[in-house]
Amino acid sequence: MLLVIDQKMEGEVRERMLVSYYRYSAARSSADSNMDDICKLLRSTGYSSQPGAKRPPSYPESYFQRVPINEAFISMVIGRLRSDDIYNQVSAYPLPEHRSTALANQAAMLYVISIYMGITVNLADAWEPYKAAKTALNNTLDLSNVREQASRYATVSERVHAQVQQFLKEGYLREEMVLDNIPRLLNCLRDCNVA
């Protein structure tokens, strides 16, 4: 949410909105007001979403450091995302080659977080300051790796397409046929979802 705020509202605009709110609200007289923390969090970062604008040094790390988060909590969240099936997808994709599909949604949360519809990020630019992330991205986009993955999925797609065509013939999917072939049909569905 902090990145969305920074991308959609310039720092000066945020600061003026806070001052305006503070002047005209009753919360300023409250002793337990969090106004100082909110001002600290939303003050200008120097970031500009204008085309050609340079990224400020240590951005967005310095922005996120404005509000400290318990490191033990972060470690627990990352550990859970890495090792547990939080969406219970493994039972639907039991084969080892399907595991990456089963865990893809939660794995994405470790690296790329969808923060709002329509907000896109060019990872080659965003990950430039991060050596490990840039190396991982370059390995993923390596031409030989892309060819290997495309070839593998093309082979699976051709195979499952033929199976699906067989299943979709008129009169083939009768009730007794479906009940007698549930494992075969589910395996075909899983392969279709993975491919």
C-alpha positions in Angstrom: 0.0 0.0 0.0 2.9 2.3 0.7 4.2 1.9 -2.9 0.7 2.6 -4.3 0.4 5.7 -2.2 3.9 6.9 -3.3 3.1 6.1 -7.0 -0.3 7.7 -7.1 0.2 10.7 -4.9 3.3 12.9 -4.9 5.0 13.5 -1.6 4.1 17.2 -1.4 0.4 16.4 -2.0 0.4 13.8 0.8 2.0 16.3 3.2 -0.5 19.0 2.4 -3.4 16.6 2.8 -2.0 15.6 6.3 -1.6 19.2 7.3 -5.1 20.0 6.2 -6.6 17.0 8.0 -4.7 17.9 11.2 -5.8 21.5 11.2 -9.5 20.7 10.7 -9.9 17.5 12.8 -10.6 17.0 16.5 -7.9 14.3 16.7 -5.1 16.8 17.4 -6.3 17.3 20.9 -6.3 13.6 21.6 -3.3 12.5 23.7 -3.2 9.0 22.1 -3.2 10.3 18.5 -0.9 8.6 16.0 -0.5 11.7 13.9 3.2 11.9 14.4 3.7 8.3 13.2 1.4 8.9 10.2 3.3 12.1 9.3 6.6 10.2 9.5 5.2 7.4 7.3 3.7 9.5 4.6 6.2 12.3 4.3 7.8 12.7 0.9 10.3 10.1 -0.3 11.6 12.0 -3.3 10.1 9.4 -5.6 8.4 10.6 -8.8 6.3 8.5 -11.1 7.0 10.9 -14.0 8.6 9.3 -17.0 12.4 9.6 -16.9 12.5 10.4 -13.2 15.4 8.9 -11.3 14.8 6.5 -8.4 15.9 8.0 -5.1 18.9 6.3 -3.4 17.9 3.4 -1.0 14.3 3.5 -2.3 12.0 1.7 -1.3 14.0 0.2 1.6 14.3 3.6 3.4 10.6 4.1 2.9 9.7 0.7 4.4 12.1 1.3 7.3 10.0 4.2 8.5 7.7 1.7 10.3 9.8 -1.1 11.9 8.3 -4.6 11.7 9.4 -7.4 14.0 12.0 -9.5 12.2 10.8 -12.7 13.9 7.4 -12.1 12.5 8.8 -11.6 9.0 10.9 -14.7 9.3 7.8 -16.7 10.3 5.8 -15.5 7.4 8.5 -16.2 4.9 9.1 -19.6 6.4 5.4 -20.4 6.2 5.2 -19.3 2.6 8.3 -21.4 1.7 7.4 -24.6 3.4 3.7 -24.9 4.0 0.8 -25.4 1.6 -1.3 -22.5 2.9 -3.9 -22.8 0.1 -4.2 -26.6 0.4 -3.4 -27.1 -3.3 -1.0 -30.1 -3.1 -3.9 -32.5 -2.6 -5.3 -31.3 -6.0 -1.9 -31.6 -7.7 -0.3 -34.7 -6.2 2.3 -35.5 -8.9 5.8 -34.1 -8.2 5.9 -32.3 -11.6 2.7 -30.5 -10.6 4.1 -29.2 -7.3 5.2 -25.9 -8.8 1.7 -25.3 -10.1 0.2 -26.2 -6.7 2.4 -23.8 -4.8 2.7 -21.0 -7.5 0.2 -18.6 -5.9 1.9 -18.6 -2.5 5.4 -18.6 -4.0 4.5 -15.5 -6.0 4.0 -13.7 -2.6 7.7 -14.2 -1.8 8.9 -12.3 -4.9 6.1 -10.4 -6.6 3.1 -9.0 -4.8 0.1 -8.0 -6.7 -0.9 -4.8 -4.8 -3.7 -3.5 -7.0 -5.3 -4.0 -10.3 -3.6 -2.3 -13.2 -0.3 -1.6 -11.4 2.5 -3.2 -13.4 6.2 -3.3 -12.6 9.0 -3.9 -15.0 11.0 -6.3 -13.0 14.2 -5.7 -15.0 14.1 -2.1 -13.8 12.7 -2.6 -10.3 15.2 -5.4 -9.4 18.2 -3.6 -10.8 19.7 -2.7 -7.4 19.2 -6.3 -6.1 22.0 -8.6 -7.3 20.4 -11.9 -6.3 16.9 -11.0 -7.7 18.4 -9.7 -11.0 20.5 -12.9 -11.3 17.4 -15.1 -10.7 15.4 -13.1 -13.3 18.2 -13.4 -15.8 18.4 -17.2 -15.2 14.7 -17.5 -15.7 14.8 -15.5 -18.9 17.9 -17.3 -20.3 17.1 -18.4 -23.9 18.0 -22.0 -23.4 15.8 -22.2 -20.3 12.9 -20.6 -22.1 13.2 -23.0 -25.0 13.4 -26.0 -22.7 10.2 -24.9 -20.8 8.3 -24.1 -24.0 9.2 -27.4 -25.6 8.2 -29.4 -22.5 4.8 -27.6 -22.2 4.2 -27.9 -25.9 4.6 -31.6 -25.7 2.3 -31.9 -22.7 -0.2 -29.6 -24.4 -0.3 -31.7 -27.5 -0.9 -34.9 -25.5 -3.6 -33.4 -23.3 -5.3 -31.8 -26.3 -5.7 -35.3 -27.9 -7.0 -36.7 -24.6 -9.6 -33.9 -24.2 -10.7 -34.3 -27.8 -11.3 -38.0 -27.1 -13.3 -37.2 -24.0 -15.4 -34.6 -25.7 -16.7 -36.8 -28.5 -20.5 -37.0 -28.6 -21.8 -39.6 -26.1 -18.4 -40.4 -24.6 -18.9 -38.8 -21.2 -21.8 -40.8 -20.0 -22.4 -41.1 -16.2 -21.1 -44.7 -15.9 -18.0 -43.9 -18.0 -17.2 -40.9 -15.7 -17.8 -42.8 -12.5 -15.6 -45.7 -13.8 -12.7 -43.4 -14.9 -12.5 -40.7 -12.3 -8.7 -41.0 -11.7 -8.0 -40.9 -15.5 -10.3 -37.8 -15.9 -8.8 -36.0 -12.9 -5.3 -36.7 -14.1 -6.2 -35.2 -17.5 -7.7 -32.2 -15.8 -4.6 -31.7 -13.7 -2.3 -32.0 -16.7 -4.5 -29.4 -18.6 -4.3 -27.0 -15.7 -0.5 -27.4 -15.4 0.1 -27.1 -19.2 
